[in-house]
């Protein structure tokens, strides 16, 4: 793993399980894998994730219209809390087709960027973001296809603690870069 100063202690990342991938791997995610355990389980590079979170936060801090999407239950509470704290919009649960492409839809929204918790579960959000040329930031595990994701955050997107920690850290950095106060804890994001 990359040596040097991380945004939060390495132990915090490891205790949340952000580094735990799966046995199935895609070619897209190969570059983010630190090693493969003897049982076939891939371990993601925490140093790369850390750098990418900082890069994503720098990008997001400048934006006013952010959309965060999580169809999977493990990311819904963290997504809602992230949206509440940074002033974004969240779609937790089913992503209704037309949310980004149909101006006559009652909940139509035109974000500057879309954050997705799982590229597999949030396919509709990816499809519409591509269609509307909206950049995508995605939390991606070793089995995810990242072809259309502009900024990949390589992490365990199956674990509630992992997703909560990453969205908390992203929110914390965005607030700091905007020179706004931030008092939320990872627990406020569902990190239990």
N, C-alpha and C positions, 0 to 999 in steps of 0.2 A: 504494500500500500504506500501511497505517497506520504513522505515524511514532511513535517512542518506544522504550522499552526492551522487548526481547523476552526470553524465558526463556533462549534460547541465541542466539548470533550468527546473523543472517540468512544469512550465508554457509554456515553448517552446514546450515540448512534447504535452501538452494538446491543445495548440492553433493550432498545426498541425493535431490534431485529431488522433494521433497514437493509442490512447486507445479505440477508438470506434470500437467495433466488430459488430456482426450481431445478429439477433434473432436465426438463426440456429447455432448449435454448434455440434462439433464432440467430441467423447470421447478423442481423441488425444489432443485436445486443452483445455479440461476442467481444467487442472492444471494451465493454464495461465490466467484464468478468475478471476478477482478481485471480481466482483459482477455482478448480473443481475438486471437491472432496472425494475421497475414495468411494463413497456411496453414490457418487454421481451428482450430488447437490452442488449447484453453482454458488459461488460467493462473489457478491458484487464489490467493486472498488469504492470504499467509503470516501477516499480522498477525491476521486473524480466527482462523486455525488456532491460533496461539499463545495467544490469549485463551481459546479453547475447551478447549485442553489443560489450562490452569490451572484452569478451572472444573470440568472432569471430574476432575482430580486432587483438588480440594477435596472433591468429592462422594465419590469412591472412598476417600479416606483414612479416612472415618468407618465404612466397611463392612468386615465380616469375611468374608462369603461372596461372593466375586467369581468369576465364570466368564468365561474368555476363550476365544473360539472362532475357529478358522481352518481352513476346509476346504482353502483354496488353499495350495500348498506354500510360496510366498514368505512366508507369515505364520506357518507352523507352529513354526519354531525361535524366532522372537521371542515368540510366544504362550507357548510352554513356559517360556522364560526369565523372562518377565514374571510368570507364575504362581509360579514357584519363588521369585522375589525378594520379591513382595508377599504371599505366602501364599495365593494364589488357586488355583483349579482350572482346568486347561486341557483343551480337547478339540481336538486337532490331528488333522486328517484327517476322516474321515466322522463326522458328527454322527448318532448313532443315534436314530431316532424313539423318543420315550418317555423320553428322558434327563431331561426336566424335568416330564413330565406323568404318568408311570407309576410310582407308588411301589413296585411289585413288580419293576421293572427293576433288575438288580444294580448298575448304575452311576448310579442315580437321584440327582439332586442338586437342592437347592432354594436357588439363589443369591439374593442381595439385588439383584444387578445382572448383566447379561450384556454383555460387550464383544465386538463382532464385527468382524472384519477386512474382510469384504466382504459387503455386503447381498445381492448377487446369489448368491454361492456359499453363504452361510450362511443361506439362506431358512428351513430347518427350525428352526434355533435361534431365529430371529426369530419364527416361527409359534408355537413352544412358549412363548417368553417372553411373547408377547402373551396367549396363552391363560391363563398363570399370573400375569398382571399383574406381570411382572418388568420394571423399567426397562431400556432398551437404550442403550448407547453404541456408536456405529458409526463406523468409518473409512469415509468415502464419497468416491468419485471423481465426476467431472462427469456420468457416465452413470447413477449409482445412483439408485434410488427410495428416498427417506428418510421415507416416510409414517409408518412406525411406530418411527422412531428418536427417542429422547428427547433425546440429546445427539449432534449430528453433528460429527465431526471431519473437516472438508473437506481431503482430501489425496489424493495418489497412492497408492492401495492396491494397485497392480500391482507396484510396485518393491520388491524385498527391502530395499534400503537405506532407503527411505522408511518402510516398515512398522517396520523395526528401530529407526530413530531415534525414531519417535513412541512406540512402546511403551517404549523405554528412558527417554525423557523423562517419560512418564507414571509409570513405576515410580520414577524418581528423585524426582519431586515428591511422590508418595504417601509414600515413605520419609521425606523431609524433614518433611512435615506430621505424620507419626507420631513425629517426633523419633527416628528409627532411622538407624543408619549405612548408607551406600550407597557401595559401591566399584566397582560394575559399570561397564563402558564400553560405548559403542554396539557395539563389536566383539563383546562377549559376547552380544549379541542377534542377531548375524549381519550386522552392518553391515560389509561388505567392499567 
